[in-house]
Amino acid sequence: MAQLSQLPRFVLDLLASCPAAGSGVHNHLFRLARVLHAFYPDKGEMAALIAASVAGCGRDVPAGEIEKAIANSEACAWQRGQKAQPSRVVSSAWPEANAEQIEAVVAASDDHLQNFVYDALAGIDADKLAAELLKAGKEQVPDYAFDCHTLKGKRKGKTKADFFREEQRALKPFQPGLFDELPES
C-alpha cells in the first residue's frame, strides 16, 4: 500500500478536490481511479481511499460506483513518467447498432421519437433538415396538429385517433395512410 506521503503532489491535489454533488463526482471517480492504479495494486485499498476522498461530496457514492470506476479506468490507467496527453476513447461500452432490434422497438412505439429513428436509419441529417425547415419559413400550424401531446389539444380532449382522422381529411390531394380505417368516435 502506498502511503499518502509518498504520493505525488498532483495525486494528493486530485484526492482533495472532489467536486460537489451534481458537479461531476462520477467523472472525478474515474479520473481518480485512473491515476491511483499506479500506486495501489490492491483494488480494495484503492476503493477505500477513493471512498474516503469523496465522502463529503454531498451525495451517497455507492461502493459499486467506485468499483466500476476502478474497473473501467484500468485499461487507460496513468503510468509513472507518462506525459499528459489528450484522452481518447479506446472502445465504446455501447453495443453496435442492431437494425432489427431498432425496427422492433420503433414498430412497438407510438411516440414521436420514432420519426427521429426512421430519419437516422434513412440517413437524413437532423441538422440539415432543421436548416432546410428554417429556410422554408413558418406556416400556420393546422388545428389537427393540436392533439393529446399538446396543451391545447389536451384541453380540447383530443386523442391520437382524432389527430390521425383529422390529418387524413386535411390532406389535399388525399394520401392513403396506415390510419385510414380508424372508426369514427
N, C-alpha and C positions, 0 to 999 in steps of 0.2 A: 504494500500500500504506500502510495506517495504521501509524504507529509505535506500539509498545506504550505509550510515554509519553503519547501523545495519546488513548488510550482512557479513557473514564470509569472512575471507581473501581469501580462495580458490575460492569463488564465484566472488569476485572482480577481482582476477587474471584471471579467466576464461573470464569475461566480457571484460577485457583489452587485451586479447590475440587472437583476431580474426586473422586467417591466411590470407595471400594474396589470391586473386582470383586464382583459379587453384590449390590451395594447401590444400583444404579441408574445404571450407566455409560451404558447405551443412552439412557435418558431425558436424562441430562446432555449427551450429544452433541447431541440435538435442541435442548435449551434453549440451549446454547452457540451452535450454528449460527444459531438464530433471532435472537439478538442481534447476531452478527457480520456478518450481511448488510448492516447499515447502514454498516459500516466497511470491508468487504472485497468490492468488486465482483468481484474476481478469485477465482473459486471454488477455484482451485489453491492460492493463498496462504492462503485461509481453511482449507482442508483441512490444510495443513501446520501451521498454528498449532494447530488442534484436535488433530492427531496428537501434537504436542509436549506439549500440555496434559494429555492422557490417558495419556502414555507410562508413567507409574509407577502405574497403577491396579491392577495385579496380574493382568491378563489381556491376551491379544492382541486388539487392536482393528483389524480389517481395514480397509483403505482403502475398500472397498465399503460398509462400515457407516457410515463418516464421510460418504462421498459421498451415501448415501441420506438421512442426517440433514440434510445441506445442501439436497438437492432437496426433501425433504418439509417442511422448515421455511420454505421461501421464500414460500409462499402466506400465511403468518401472521407474516412477519418483523417484528421490532420496528423502529420508526422513531424517529429522534431527536425528542424532545419529546412522545412518546406517553406518556400516563399509564398506570399499571398497571391492568389490567383482567383479569377472570377469563377463563381460557382457554375457548374453545368450539370444538367440532368443526364445521368447515365442511362436510366431506363424509367419508364413510367409505371406507376402502380396500377394504372388503368389497363384493362384488357383491350385487345384490338376490337374495333367496332364490328359487330355481328349484324349484318344487314337483315337477316332473317328474324332475329330477335327484335330488332328495331321495328321492323314491319309489324310484328305481332303486337308489340306494345302500342304502336300508333293505331292499329286496327281496333284495339280494345279501348282506345281513348276517345272521349267525346269532348276533349278540351281543345282550345285554340292552339295549344303548343304543337299539335300535330302538323300544322301548316309550316312551322319552322323546321320540323324534322323532314317533311317532304321536300321543302326547298333545299335543305342541305343535301339530301340524297340525290336531288336533281341537279346539284352543282350550282344552284342560284346563290350568288354572293349577297348576303343580307345588307352589307354596307352599300353596295352598288344599287340594289333595289331601293333602299331608303333614299339615296341620292336622286334616283330617277323619279321617285314619288314626289320628292320636294320640288324638283324641277317642273313636274307636271302641274303643280299648283293645287289649290284647295277646291274641293267641291262640297256641296251641301250633303250632309250625312242623311241618307234616306231613313224614313221612320222605321222601316222593318229592322234596321240595324240595332235599334234600341231594344235588346232582348233581355233575358234573365241575367246576363252578365254585366248589365249597366244599371246604374241607379235609376235612370229614367224608365227603363224597361221594367225593373223590379217594382217600381211604384205603380206601373200600369198593370202588373200581374202577368207580364209576358212570359212565355215559355220558349224553349228551344224549338218545339214543334211550330209555334206561331212564327218564329223567325224564318224557318225553312219554307213554310207555306207562303208567307208574305213576300219573301225574296223571290220565289219562283214566279209569283204573279207579276212582280215588278220587272222581270227580265223581258226586254224588248230587243231583238226577237226572242221568243221563248227558247230556252235551252233545256233539253231533257236532263234530269238530275237524279241523284240517289233517293231524294225525298219526295218524289212526285206522288207516291202512293200514300202519303200521310193522311189519315182520316181527319175530316173537319171536326173541330171541337165544339 
